[in-house]
Amino acid sequence: MEDIFKNLPQHTCSWSKGRAIMYKYQGFWNDREFHKGAILAQLHFKAQPSDVLLCSCPKTGTTWLKALAFSIVTRKKFDVSTSPLLTTLPHNCIPFLEKHFNQILKKRENPLVGTHLPYGSLPKSVFDLKCKIVYIYRNIKDVMVSHYHYLRELANLSMEEAPFEEAFNEFCEGFSYYGPYWDHILGYWKAYLENPKNILFIKYEDLKRDSINNVKRLAEFIGYPFSTEEIKEGMVEKIINLCSFENLSNLEVNKNGMHHLIDASPIKNRYYFRKAKDGDWKNYFTHEMIENIDMLINQKLNGTGLVLTGPISRM
Ligand code: A3P
């Protein structure tokens, strides 16, 4: 395994004081430990036909999607007052492919498996068994800001120590975890166009604007549709409220808890709950940055049918 890394392209984020180091393998950038996890998952993970993969690039709404999907599939077992989400970080409620590939093999409590892997790097059995995939994506500009703060917090740097402009330039050059981000989206988008029944695309902003219909779509797609009775009783709203940013971010576990991602160092759970605001990028981008990123988005996504420009990118 170590030999692989000797010859890989390597990049240290200029603003990170040497703390954020990425390697490029299988066409995407990542931390060494995450790459190792991905390689092991590709070797060892054997999907089941009923598995549903929750896929995303980091900072695009993964935590929210996991909380919602988990609540949907476990709603007969737990009600909103007994949900494990009240005391557990959503990431710890669902196995993470790059970390738990062995554990999933032994014990599946429900069909959900989370991963940040690009489409082309998913383990082969996922394709062989045509497992269902849910993909969440988000306005690139807000992802850039969210990614910046997350990495900055991990590197324990203040905003003065980590200039946003440098982080912006690096993201535009493709240096982001599991990135370039546009390649990540396009990989899943192309797969969706080829097989629309197998992949559900959810836009973070749409999930916010029309939570009820999108949560119903999600439940139906993963095979746990709401009954008429449940809809009448307000089950959809209960799940939405349980998984809302306001509720989750104020829970003790998410305010003060810690968890282990993939390596030994613990991470504060609160890093997954920052502002959850659409359009927060406006507080960071200069006119020049807006021009540059709009041009880049246009160049990368034009003609693909994927709408990330227009109203979404200008929010
Ligand atoms: P911001 O940094 O813009 O606030 P991920 O879960 O993929 O790591 O993404 C993290 C982003 O999702 C953060 O965005 C975070 O605040 C937001 N988020 C976390 N939980 C959420 C929830 N329950 N509802 C909406 N957004 C949420």
py3Dmol code that shows the C-alpha trace and the ligand (Angstrom):
import py3Dmol

protein = """\
ATOM      1  CA  MET A   1       0.000   0.000   0.000  1.00  0.00           C
ATOM      2  CA  GLU A   2       2.752   2.481   0.985  1.00  0.00           C
ATOM      3  CA  ASP A   3       4.468   1.959  -2.380  1.00  0.00           C
ATOM      4  CA  ILE A   4       1.415   3.268  -4.195  1.00  0.00           C
ATOM      5  CA  PHE A   5       1.789   6.668  -2.540  1.00  0.00           C
ATOM      6  CA  LYS A   6       5.462   7.091  -3.415  1.00  0.00           C
ATOM      7  CA  ASN A   7       4.675   7.709  -7.068  1.00  0.00           C
ATOM      8  CA  LEU A   8       1.387   9.590  -6.833  1.00  0.00           C
ATOM      9  CA  PRO A   9       0.986  13.282  -7.626  1.00  0.00           C
ATOM     10  CA  GLN A  10       0.959  15.118  -4.301  1.00  0.00           C
ATOM     11  CA  HIS A  11      -0.324  18.557  -3.341  1.00  0.00           C
ATOM     12  CA  THR A  12      -0.047  20.524  -0.108  1.00  0.00           C
ATOM     13  CA  CYS A  13      -2.697  23.229   0.176  1.00  0.00           C
ATOM     14  CA  SER A  14      -0.781  26.512   0.125  1.00  0.00           C
ATOM     15  CA  TRP A  15      -2.874  28.107   2.873  1.00  0.00           C
ATOM     16  CA  SER A  16      -2.766  25.130   5.258  1.00  0.00           C
ATOM     17  CA  LYS A  17       0.723  25.582   6.750  1.00  0.00           C
ATOM     18  CA  GLY A  18       1.607  22.119   5.529  1.00  0.00           C
ATOM     19  CA  ARG A  19      -1.370  20.494   7.257  1.00  0.00           C
ATOM     20  CA  ALA A  20      -3.626  19.647   4.305  1.00  0.00           C
ATOM     21  CA  ILE A  21      -1.831  17.189   2.021  1.00  0.00           C
ATOM     22  CA  MET A  22      -3.593  15.439  -0.849  1.00  0.00           C
ATOM     23  CA  TYR A  23      -2.699  12.670  -3.275  1.00  0.00           C
ATOM     24  CA  LYS A  24      -4.207  12.023  -6.673  1.00  0.00           C
ATOM     25  CA  TYR A  25      -5.235   8.437  -7.288  1.00  0.00           C
ATOM     26  CA  GLN A  26      -7.818   7.055  -9.717  1.00  0.00           C
ATOM     27  CA  GLY A  27      -8.326  10.604 -10.969  1.00  0.00           C
ATOM     28  CA  PHE A  28      -9.295  12.282  -7.715  1.00  0.00           C
ATOM     29  CA  TRP A  29      -7.547  14.084  -4.856  1.00  0.00           C
ATOM     30  CA  ASN A  30      -7.721  12.832  -1.324  1.00  0.00           C
ATOM     31  CA  ASP A  31      -6.061  12.418   2.003  1.00  0.00           C
ATOM     32  CA  ARG A  32      -3.824   9.344   2.189  1.00  0.00           C
ATOM     33  CA  GLU A  33      -5.952   7.475   4.731  1.00  0.00           C
ATOM     34  CA  PHE A  34      -9.123   7.987   2.706  1.00  0.00           C
ATOM     35  CA  HIS A  35      -7.379   6.698  -0.417  1.00  0.00           C
ATOM     36  CA  LYS A  36      -6.270   3.638   1.548  1.00  0.00           C
ATOM     37  CA  GLY A  37      -9.834   3.086   2.749  1.00  0.00           C
ATOM     38  CA  ALA A  38     -11.102   3.385  -0.810  1.00  0.00           C
ATOM     39  CA  ILE A  39      -8.589   0.844  -2.107  1.00  0.00           C
ATOM     40  CA  LEU A  40      -9.517  -1.619   0.656  1.00  0.00           C
ATOM     41  CA  ALA A  41     -13.216  -1.073   0.042  1.00  0.00           C
ATOM     42  CA  GLN A  42     -12.717  -1.784  -3.661  1.00  0.00           C
ATOM     43  CA  LEU A  43     -10.920  -5.015  -2.764  1.00  0.00           C
ATOM     44  CA  HIS A  44     -13.167  -6.271   0.017  1.00  0.00           C
ATOM     45  CA  PHE A  45     -16.645  -4.780  -0.089  1.00  0.00           C
ATOM     46  CA  LYS A  46     -19.272  -7.172  -1.412  1.00  0.00           C
ATOM     47  CA  ALA A  47     -22.528  -5.357  -1.987  1.00  0.00           C
ATOM     48  CA  GLN A  48     -25.938  -6.923  -1.405  1.00  0.00           C
ATOM     49  CA  PRO A  49     -28.659  -6.398  -4.010  1.00  0.00           C
ATOM     50  CA  SER A  50     -30.734  -4.467  -1.460  1.00  0.00           C
ATOM     51  CA  ASP A  51     -27.934  -2.010  -0.594  1.00  0.00           C
ATOM     52  CA  VAL A  52     -28.615   1.675  -1.123  1.00  0.00           C
ATOM     53  CA  LEU A  53     -25.541   3.866  -1.442  1.00  0.00           C
ATOM     54  CA  LEU A  54     -25.747   7.442  -0.164  1.00  0.00           C
ATOM     55  CA  CYS A  55     -23.141   9.192  -2.291  1.00  0.00           C
ATOM     56  CA  SER A  56     -21.840  12.748  -2.152  1.00  0.00           C
ATOM     57  CA  CYS A  57     -18.797  14.929  -2.308  1.00  0.00           C
ATOM     58  CA  PRO A  58     -17.897  16.300   1.131  1.00  0.00           C
ATOM     59  CA  LYS A  59     -19.723  19.486   2.217  1.00  0.00           C
ATOM     60  CA  THR A  60     -22.681  19.029  -0.104  1.00  0.00           C
ATOM     61  CA  GLY A  61     -25.270  17.891   2.459  1.00  0.00           C
ATOM     62  CA  THR A  62     -24.052  14.399   3.369  1.00  0.00           C
ATOM     63  CA  THR A  63     -24.881  14.736   7.073  1.00  0.00           C
ATOM     64  CA  TRP A  64     -28.427  15.838   6.301  1.00  0.00           C
ATOM     65  CA  LEU A  65     -28.997  13.113   3.712  1.00  0.00           C
ATOM     66  CA  LYS A  66     -27.730  10.451   6.131  1.00  0.00           C
ATOM     67  CA  ALA A  67     -29.994  11.704   8.916  1.00  0.00           C
ATOM     68  CA  LEU A  68     -33.049  11.728   6.647  1.00  0.00           C
ATOM     69  CA  ALA A  69     -32.402   8.346   5.055  1.00  0.00           C
ATOM     70  CA  PHE A  70     -31.655   6.771   8.438  1.00  0.00           C
ATOM     71  CA  SER A  71     -34.872   8.176   9.929  1.00  0.00           C
ATOM     72  CA  ILE A  72     -36.864   6.933   6.948  1.00  0.00           C
ATOM     73  CA  VAL A  73     -35.612   3.349   7.099  1.00  0.00           C
ATOM     74  CA  THR A  74     -35.785   3.053  10.911  1.00  0.00           C
ATOM     75  CA  ARG A  75     -39.092   4.852  11.492  1.00  0.00           C
ATOM     76  CA  LYS A  76     -40.937   1.687  12.524  1.00  0.00           C
ATOM     77  CA  LYS A  77     -38.269   0.868  15.088  1.00  0.00           C
ATOM     78  CA  PHE A  78     -37.755   4.325  16.597  1.00  0.00           C
ATOM     79  CA  ASP A  79     -40.035   7.297  16.860  1.00  0.00           C
ATOM     80  CA  VAL A  80     -38.685  10.824  16.919  1.00  0.00           C
ATOM     81  CA  SER A  81     -38.287  10.762  20.701  1.00  0.00           C
ATOM     82  CA  THR A  82     -36.218   7.561  20.720  1.00  0.00           C
ATOM     83  CA  SER A  83     -34.208   8.043  17.542  1.00  0.00           C
ATOM     84  CA  PRO A  84     -30.479   7.303  17.848  1.00  0.00           C
ATOM     85  CA  LEU A  85     -30.004  10.589  15.997  1.00  0.00           C
ATOM     86  CA  LEU A  86     -30.723  12.371  19.268  1.00  0.00           C
ATOM     87  CA  THR A  87     -27.532  11.012  20.768  1.00  0.00           C
ATOM     88  CA  THR A  88     -25.404   9.998  17.773  1.00  0.00           C
ATOM     89  CA  LEU A  89     -23.755  11.967  14.980  1.00  0.00           C
ATOM     90  CA  PRO A  90     -25.629  11.071  11.736  1.00  0.00           C
ATOM     91  CA  HIS A  91     -22.333   9.835  10.244  1.00  0.00           C
ATOM     92  CA  ASN A  92     -22.148   7.241  13.008  1.00  0.00           C
ATOM     93  CA  CYS A  93     -25.652   5.936  12.290  1.00  0.00           C
ATOM     94  CA  ILE A  94     -24.710   4.636   8.841  1.00  0.00           C
ATOM     95  CA  PRO A  95     -21.614   2.665   7.823  1.00  0.00           C
ATOM     96  CA  PHE A  96     -19.071   4.586   5.771  1.00  0.00           C
ATOM     97  CA  LEU A  97     -17.786   2.465   2.891  1.00  0.00           C
ATOM     98  CA  GLU A  98     -14.195   3.723   3.001  1.00  0.00           C
ATOM     99  CA  LYS A  99     -13.966   2.854   6.698  1.00  0.00           C
ATOM    100  CA  HIS A 100     -16.428   0.078   7.502  1.00  0.00           C
ATOM    101  CA  PHE A 101     -16.139  -2.142   4.390  1.00  0.00           C
ATOM    102  CA  ASN A 102     -15.405  -5.167   6.597  1.00  0.00           C
ATOM    103  CA  GLN A 103     -17.937  -4.373   9.254  1.00  0.00           C
ATOM    104  CA  ILE A 104     -20.725  -3.996   6.671  1.00  0.00           C
ATOM    105  CA  LEU A 105     -19.905  -7.460   5.421  1.00  0.00           C
ATOM    106  CA  LYS A 106     -20.524  -8.945   8.838  1.00  0.00           C
ATOM    107  CA  LYS A 107     -23.633  -7.096   9.903  1.00  0.00           C
ATOM    108  CA  ARG A 108     -26.133  -5.017   8.010  1.00  0.00           C
ATOM    109  CA  GLU A 109     -28.743  -3.379  10.195  1.00  0.00           C
ATOM    110  CA  ASN A 110     -30.332  -1.591   7.252  1.00  0.00           C
ATOM    111  CA  PRO A 111     -29.563  -1.217   3.526  1.00  0.00           C
ATOM    112  CA  LEU A 112     -27.814   2.165   3.805  1.00  0.00           C
ATOM    113  CA  VAL A 113     -24.114   2.636   3.098  1.00  0.00           C
ATOM    114  CA  GLY A 114     -22.490   6.081   2.853  1.00  0.00           C
ATOM    115  CA  THR A 115     -19.577   6.948   0.604  1.00  0.00           C
ATOM    116  CA  HIS A 116     -17.806   9.933  -0.904  1.00  0.00           C
ATOM    117  CA  LEU A 117     -16.202   7.855  -3.653  1.00  0.00           C
ATOM    118  CA  PRO A 118     -16.536   9.071  -7.239  1.00  0.00           C
ATOM    119  CA  TYR A 119     -18.848   6.917  -9.349  1.00  0.00           C
ATOM    120  CA  GLY A 120     -16.022   5.256 -11.282  1.00  0.00           C
ATOM    121  CA  SER A 121     -14.265   4.217  -8.056  1.00  0.00           C
ATOM    122  CA  LEU A 122     -17.201   2.439  -6.422  1.00  0.00           C
ATOM    123  CA  PRO A 123     -16.559  -1.260  -5.703  1.00  0.00           C
ATOM    124  CA  LYS A 124     -17.381  -3.491  -8.662  1.00  0.00           C
ATOM    125  CA  SER A 125     -20.136  -5.421  -6.870  1.00  0.00           C
ATOM    126  CA  VAL A 126     -22.188  -2.204  -6.628  1.00  0.00           C
ATOM    127  CA  PHE A 127     -22.365  -2.157 -10.439  1.00  0.00           C
ATOM    128  CA  ASP A 128     -22.775  -5.913 -10.823  1.00  0.00           C
ATOM    129  CA  LEU A 129     -25.788  -5.917  -8.516  1.00  0.00           C
ATOM    130  CA  LYS A 130     -27.152  -2.603  -9.795  1.00  0.00           C
ATOM    131  CA  CYS A 131     -27.433  -1.237  -6.256  1.00  0.00           C
ATOM    132  CA  LYS A 132     -29.512   1.893  -5.889  1.00  0.00           C
ATOM    133  CA  ILE A 133     -27.633   5.162  -5.482  1.00  0.00           C
ATOM    134  CA  VAL A 134     -28.780   8.449  -3.966  1.00  0.00           C
ATOM    135  CA  TYR A 135     -26.586  11.411  -4.900  1.00  0.00           C
ATOM    136  CA  ILE A 136     -26.802  14.769  -3.173  1.00  0.00           C
ATOM    137  CA  TYR A 137     -25.192  17.836  -4.731  1.00  0.00           C
ATOM    138  CA  ARG A 138     -25.053  21.528  -3.966  1.00  0.00           C
ATOM    139  CA  ASN A 139     -24.277  24.934  -5.363  1.00  0.00           C
ATOM    140  CA  ILE A 140     -20.531  24.804  -6.016  1.00  0.00           C
ATOM    141  CA  LYS A 141     -19.940  28.248  -4.526  1.00  0.00           C
ATOM    142  CA  ASP A 142     -21.404  27.248  -1.163  1.00  0.00           C
ATOM    143  CA  VAL A 143     -19.490  23.965  -1.296  1.00  0.00           C
ATOM    144  CA  MET A 144     -16.265  25.955  -1.724  1.00  0.00           C
ATOM    145  CA  VAL A 145     -16.948  28.030   1.373  1.00  0.00           C
ATOM    146  CA  SER A 146     -18.060  25.039   3.414  1.00  0.00           C
ATOM    147  CA  HIS A 147     -14.991  23.016   2.293  1.00  0.00           C
ATOM    148  CA  TYR A 148     -12.705  25.926   3.215  1.00  0.00           C
ATOM    149  CA  HIS A 149     -14.088  26.219   6.756  1.00  0.00           C
ATOM    150  CA  TYR A 150     -14.075  22.474   7.334  1.00  0.00           C
ATOM    151  CA  LEU A 151     -10.441  22.096   6.271  1.00  0.00           C
ATOM    152  CA  ARG A 152      -9.449  25.234   8.126  1.00  0.00           C
ATOM    153  CA  GLU A 153     -11.016  23.894  11.343  1.00  0.00           C
ATOM    154  CA  LEU A 154      -9.352  20.511  10.845  1.00  0.00           C
ATOM    155  CA  ALA A 155      -6.004  22.220  10.372  1.00  0.00           C
ATOM    156  CA  ASN A 156      -6.728  24.344  13.437  1.00  0.00           C
ATOM    157  CA  LEU A 157      -6.176  27.622  11.607  1.00  0.00           C
ATOM    158  CA  SER A 158      -7.937  30.950  12.032  1.00  0.00           C
ATOM    159  CA  MET A 159      -9.383  32.766   9.013  1.00  0.00           C
ATOM    160  CA  GLU A 160      -6.489  35.231   9.144  1.00  0.00           C
ATOM    161  CA  GLU A 161      -4.020  32.370   9.000  1.00  0.00           C
ATOM    162  CA  ALA A 162      -5.825  30.664   6.100  1.00  0.00           C
ATOM    163  CA  PRO A 163      -6.677  33.206   3.364  1.00  0.00           C
ATOM    164  CA  PHE A 164      -9.930  32.299   1.610  1.00  0.00           C
ATOM    165  CA  GLU A 165      -8.600  33.570  -1.716  1.00  0.00           C
ATOM    166  CA  GLU A 166      -5.910  30.892  -1.751  1.00  0.00           C
ATOM    167  CA  ALA A 167      -8.435  28.202  -0.858  1.00  0.00           C
ATOM    168  CA  PHE A 168     -10.698  29.481  -3.638  1.00  0.00           C
ATOM    169  CA  ASN A 169      -7.909  29.313  -6.227  1.00  0.00           C
ATOM    170  CA  GLU A 170      -6.956  25.813  -5.185  1.00  0.00           C
ATOM    171  CA  PHE A 171     -10.538  24.565  -5.329  1.00  0.00           C
ATOM    172  CA  CYS A 172     -10.812  26.041  -8.839  1.00  0.00           C
ATOM    173  CA  GLU A 173      -7.661  24.137  -9.786  1.00  0.00           C
ATOM    174  CA  GLY A 174      -9.389  20.950  -8.650  1.00  0.00           C
ATOM    175  CA  PHE A 175      -7.651  20.516  -5.277  1.00  0.00           C
ATOM    176  CA  SER A 176     -10.466  19.476  -2.973  1.00  0.00           C
ATOM    177  CA  TYR A 177     -11.232  16.269  -1.123  1.00  0.00           C
ATOM    178  CA  TYR A 178     -12.638  13.707  -3.586  1.00  0.00           C
ATOM    179  CA  GLY A 179     -12.372  16.470  -6.194  1.00  0.00           C
ATOM    180  CA  PRO A 180     -12.335  18.136  -8.609  1.00  0.00           C
ATOM    181  CA  TYR A 181     -15.930  18.643  -7.519  1.00  0.00           C
ATOM    182  CA  TRP A 182     -17.303  19.037 -11.057  1.00  0.00           C
ATOM    183  CA  ASP A 183     -15.764  15.684 -12.052  1.00  0.00           C
ATOM    184  CA  HIS A 184     -17.469  14.074  -9.051  1.00  0.00           C
ATOM    185  CA  ILE A 185     -20.889  15.434 -10.018  1.00  0.00           C
ATOM    186  CA  LEU A 186     -20.418  14.649 -13.686  1.00  0.00           C
ATOM    187  CA  GLY A 187     -19.453  11.040 -12.990  1.00  0.00           C
ATOM    188  CA  TYR A 188     -22.753  10.428 -11.219  1.00  0.00           C
ATOM    189  CA  TRP A 189     -24.695  12.608 -13.652  1.00  0.00           C
ATOM    190  CA  LYS A 190     -23.520  10.611 -16.670  1.00  0.00           C
ATOM    191  CA  ALA A 191     -24.403   7.371 -14.886  1.00  0.00           C
ATOM    192  CA  TYR A 192     -27.827   8.823 -14.095  1.00  0.00           C
ATOM    193  CA  LEU A 193     -28.421   9.736 -17.739  1.00  0.00           C
ATOM    194  CA  GLU A 194     -27.547   6.192 -18.745  1.00  0.00           C
ATOM    195  CA  ASN A 195     -29.705   4.600 -16.076  1.00  0.00           C
ATOM    196  CA  PRO A 196     -32.111   7.101 -14.507  1.00  0.00           C
ATOM    197  CA  LYS A 197     -34.007   4.428 -12.568  1.00  0.00           C
ATOM    198  CA  ASN A 198     -30.948   3.482 -10.560  1.00  0.00           C
ATOM    199  CA  ILE A 199     -29.815   6.886  -9.309  1.00  0.00           C
ATOM    200  CA  LEU A 200     -31.759   9.540  -7.455  1.00  0.00           C
ATOM    201  CA  PHE A 201     -30.304  13.039  -7.797  1.00  0.00           C
ATOM    202  CA  ILE A 202     -31.183  15.428  -4.975  1.00  0.00           C
ATOM    203  CA  LYS A 203     -30.171  19.059  -4.965  1.00  0.00           C
ATOM    204  CA  TYR A 204     -29.406  20.411  -1.461  1.00  0.00           C
ATOM    205  CA  GLU A 205     -31.208  23.659  -2.263  1.00  0.00           C
ATOM    206  CA  ASP A 206     -34.304  21.782  -3.501  1.00  0.00           C
ATOM    207  CA  LEU A 207     -34.342  19.670  -0.366  1.00  0.00           C
ATOM    208  CA  LYS A 208     -34.471  22.905   1.611  1.00  0.00           C
ATOM    209  CA  ARG A 209     -37.084  24.625  -0.528  1.00  0.00           C
ATOM    210  CA  ASP A 210     -39.425  21.659  -0.822  1.00  0.00           C
ATOM    211  CA  SER A 211     -38.482  19.271   1.946  1.00  0.00           C
ATOM    212  CA  ILE A 212     -41.790  17.399   1.970  1.00  0.00           C
ATOM    213  CA  ASN A 213     -41.788  16.304  -1.646  1.00  0.00           C
ATOM    214  CA  ASN A 214     -38.085  15.553  -1.717  1.00  0.00           C
ATOM    215  CA  VAL A 215     -38.242  13.455   1.450  1.00  0.00           C
ATOM    216  CA  LYS A 216     -41.172  11.537  -0.046  1.00  0.00           C
ATOM    217  CA  ARG A 217     -39.157  10.996  -3.251  1.00  0.00           C
ATOM    218  CA  LEU A 218     -36.217   9.778  -1.192  1.00  0.00           C
ATOM    219  CA  ALA A 219     -38.356   7.347   0.836  1.00  0.00           C
ATOM    220  CA  GLU A 220     -39.984   5.949  -2.268  1.00  0.00           C
ATOM    221  CA  PHE A 221     -36.687   5.533  -4.083  1.00  0.00           C
ATOM    222  CA  ILE A 222     -34.969   3.674  -1.262  1.00  0.00           C
ATOM    223  CA  GLY A 223     -37.944   1.336  -0.950  1.00  0.00           C
ATOM    224  CA  TYR A 224     -39.572   2.703   2.220  1.00  0.00           C
ATOM    225  CA  PRO A 225     -42.478   4.805   0.872  1.00  0.00           C
ATOM    226  CA  PHE A 226     -44.754   6.612   3.316  1.00  0.00           C
ATOM    227  CA  SER A 227     -48.274   5.155   3.578  1.00  0.00           C
ATOM    228  CA  THR A 228     -51.330   7.394   3.277  1.00  0.00           C
ATOM    229  CA  GLU A 229     -51.865   6.863   6.992  1.00  0.00           C
ATOM    230  CA  GLU A 230     -48.323   8.012   7.824  1.00  0.00           C
ATOM    231  CA  ILE A 231     -48.698  11.071   5.633  1.00  0.00           C
ATOM    232  CA  LYS A 232     -51.970  11.962   7.404  1.00  0.00           C
ATOM    233  CA  GLU A 233     -50.308  11.529  10.792  1.00  0.00           C
ATOM    234  CA  GLY A 234     -47.541  13.961   9.821  1.00  0.00           C
ATOM    235  CA  MET A 235     -44.712  11.404   9.739  1.00  0.00           C
ATOM    236  CA  VAL A 236     -42.918  13.219   6.895  1.00  0.00           C
ATOM    237  CA  GLU A 237     -42.903  16.506   8.810  1.00  0.00           C
ATOM    238  CA  LYS A 238     -41.757  14.751  11.994  1.00  0.00           C
ATOM    239  CA  ILE A 239     -38.739  13.314  10.180  1.00  0.00           C
ATOM    240  CA  ILE A 240     -37.958  16.649   8.542  1.00  0.00           C
ATOM    241  CA  ASN A 241     -38.044  18.389  11.923  1.00  0.00           C
ATOM    242  CA  LEU A 242     -35.930  15.727  13.590  1.00  0.00           C
ATOM    243  CA  CYS A 243     -33.275  16.074  10.865  1.00  0.00           C
ATOM    244  CA  SER A 244     -33.408  19.855  10.549  1.00  0.00           C
ATOM    245  CA  PHE A 245     -30.225  21.820  10.970  1.00  0.00           C
ATOM    246  CA  GLU A 246     -31.781  23.712  13.886  1.00  0.00           C
ATOM    247  CA  ASN A 247     -32.593  20.502  15.732  1.00  0.00           C
ATOM    248  CA  LEU A 248     -29.457  18.471  14.999  1.00  0.00           C
ATOM    249  CA  SER A 249     -26.970  21.303  15.467  1.00  0.00           C
ATOM    250  CA  ASN A 250     -28.374  22.038  18.937  1.00  0.00           C
ATOM    251  CA  LEU A 251     -28.086  18.506  20.259  1.00  0.00           C
ATOM    252  CA  GLU A 252     -25.431  17.964  22.886  1.00  0.00           C
ATOM    253  CA  VAL A 253     -23.755  15.202  20.848  1.00  0.00           C
ATOM    254  CA  ASN A 254     -23.370  17.460  17.830  1.00  0.00           C
ATOM    255  CA  LYS A 255     -22.353  20.535  19.817  1.00  0.00           C
ATOM    256  CA  ASN A 256     -19.738  18.952  22.043  1.00  0.00           C
ATOM    257  CA  GLY A 257     -19.183  15.369  20.864  1.00  0.00           C
ATOM    258  CA  MET A 258     -16.205  13.987  18.973  1.00  0.00           C
ATOM    259  CA  HIS A 259     -15.862  11.140  16.524  1.00  0.00           C
ATOM    260  CA  HIS A 260     -13.191   9.224  14.640  1.00  0.00           C
ATOM    261  CA  LEU A 261     -13.301   9.622  10.919  1.00  0.00           C
ATOM    262  CA  ILE A 262     -10.828   7.270   9.320  1.00  0.00           C
ATOM    263  CA  ASP A 263      -7.566   7.672  11.184  1.00  0.00           C
ATOM    264  CA  ALA A 264      -6.799   7.892  14.866  1.00  0.00           C
ATOM    265  CA  SER A 265      -7.329  11.617  15.448  1.00  0.00           C
ATOM    266  CA  PRO A 266     -10.753  12.572  16.820  1.00  0.00           C
ATOM    267  CA  ILE A 267     -12.806  15.257  15.088  1.00  0.00           C
ATOM    268  CA  LYS A 268     -15.328  17.614  16.642  1.00  0.00           C
ATOM    269  CA  ASN A 269     -18.876  16.785  15.569  1.00  0.00           C
ATOM    270  CA  ARG A 270     -19.748  20.467  15.362  1.00  0.00           C
ATOM    271  CA  TYR A 271     -17.568  20.789  12.235  1.00  0.00           C
ATOM    272  CA  TYR A 272     -20.455  19.185  10.328  1.00  0.00           C
ATOM    273  CA  PHE A 273     -22.890  21.877  11.424  1.00  0.00           C
ATOM    274  CA  ARG A 274     -21.787  25.353  10.473  1.00  0.00           C
ATOM    275  CA  LYS A 275     -24.443  27.687   9.008  1.00  0.00           C
ATOM    276  CA  ALA A 276     -26.408  25.644   6.459  1.00  0.00           C
ATOM    277  CA  LYS A 277     -27.262  28.849   4.592  1.00  0.00           C
ATOM    278  CA  ASP A 278     -27.836  29.024   0.845  1.00  0.00           C
ATOM    279  CA  GLY A 279     -25.772  31.808  -0.636  1.00  0.00           C
ATOM    280  CA  ASP A 280     -23.285  32.220   2.220  1.00  0.00           C
ATOM    281  CA  TRP A 281     -20.645  32.438  -0.533  1.00  0.00           C
ATOM    282  CA  LYS A 282     -21.735  36.062  -1.113  1.00  0.00           C
ATOM    283  CA  ASN A 283     -19.926  36.953   2.109  1.00  0.00           C
ATOM    284  CA  TYR A 284     -16.630  35.660   0.699  1.00  0.00           C
ATOM    285  CA  PHE A 285     -16.466  36.079  -3.075  1.00  0.00           C
ATOM    286  CA  THR A 286     -15.054  39.149  -4.820  1.00  0.00           C
ATOM    287  CA  HIS A 287     -16.403  40.200  -8.231  1.00  0.00           C
ATOM    288  CA  GLU A 288     -13.357  38.635  -9.828  1.00  0.00           C
ATOM    289  CA  MET A 289     -13.958  35.349  -8.050  1.00  0.00           C
ATOM    290  CA  ILE A 290     -17.581  35.311  -9.202  1.00  0.00           C
ATOM    291  CA  GLU A 291     -16.502  35.856 -12.803  1.00  0.00           C
ATOM    292  CA  ASN A 292     -13.839  33.170 -12.591  1.00  0.00           C
ATOM    293  CA  ILE A 293     -16.023  30.518 -10.996  1.00  0.00           C
ATOM    294  CA  ASP A 294     -18.988  31.226 -13.285  1.00  0.00           C
ATOM    295  CA  MET A 295     -16.695  30.833 -16.276  1.00  0.00           C
ATOM    296  CA  LEU A 296     -15.280  27.610 -14.874  1.00  0.00           C
ATOM    297  CA  ILE A 297     -18.698  26.121 -14.064  1.00  0.00           C
ATOM    298  CA  ASN A 298     -19.869  27.034 -17.530  1.00  0.00           C
ATOM    299  CA  GLN A 299     -16.812  25.490 -19.124  1.00  0.00           C
ATOM    300  CA  LYS A 300     -17.080  22.258 -17.131  1.00  0.00           C
ATOM    301  CA  LEU A 301     -20.836  21.710 -17.161  1.00  0.00           C
ATOM    302  CA  ASN A 302     -22.037  23.379 -20.337  1.00  0.00           C
ATOM    303  CA  GLY A 303     -23.908  20.939 -22.548  1.00  0.00           C
ATOM    304  CA  THR A 304     -24.156  18.258 -19.878  1.00  0.00           C
ATOM    305  CA  GLY A 305     -27.772  19.089 -19.015  1.00  0.00           C
ATOM    306  CA  LEU A 306     -26.784  19.548 -15.368  1.00  0.00           C
ATOM    307  CA  VAL A 307     -28.061  22.857 -14.044  1.00  0.00           C
ATOM    308  CA  LEU A 308     -25.700  24.400 -11.556  1.00  0.00           C
ATOM    309  CA  THR A 309     -25.492  27.802 -13.187  1.00  0.00           C
ATOM    310  CA  GLY A 310     -28.317  30.320 -13.438  1.00  0.00           C
ATOM    311  CA  PRO A 311     -30.482  30.712 -10.366  1.00  0.00           C
ATOM    312  CA  ILE A 312     -28.616  28.117  -8.320  1.00  0.00           C
ATOM    313  CA  SER A 313     -25.071  29.412  -8.762  1.00  0.00           C
ATOM    314  CA  ARG A 314     -26.229  32.994  -8.319  1.00  0.00           C
ATOM    315  CA  MET A 315     -28.085  32.367  -5.075  1.00  0.00           C
TER     316      MET A 315
END
"""
ligand_1 = """\
27
A3P
P -22.175 24.974 5.645
O -20.725 24.795 5.860
O -22.497 25.784 4.428
O -22.898 25.466 6.844
P -21.561 17.610 4.677
O -22.591 17.058 5.567
O -21.598 17.048 3.299
O -20.218 17.597 5.300
O -21.942 19.137 4.458
C -21.867 20.046 5.517
C -22.790 21.212 5.192
O -24.147 20.820 5.401
C -22.516 22.381 6.115
O -22.815 23.540 5.349
C -23.540 22.139 7.210
O -23.838 23.278 7.968
C -24.727 21.647 6.408
N -25.659 20.834 7.194
C -25.365 19.954 8.178
N -26.480 19.417 8.679
C -27.513 19.941 7.997
C -28.935 19.781 8.083
N -29.477 18.975 8.969
N -29.694 20.489 7.219
C -29.138 21.316 6.310
N -27.807 21.525 6.201
C -26.994 20.846 7.037
"""
view = py3Dmol.view(width=600, height=400)
view.addModel(protein, "pdb")
view.setStyle({"model": 0}, {"cartoon": {"style": "trace"}})
view.addModel(ligand_1, "xyz")
view.setStyle({"model": 1}, {"stick": {}})
view.zoomTo()
view.show()
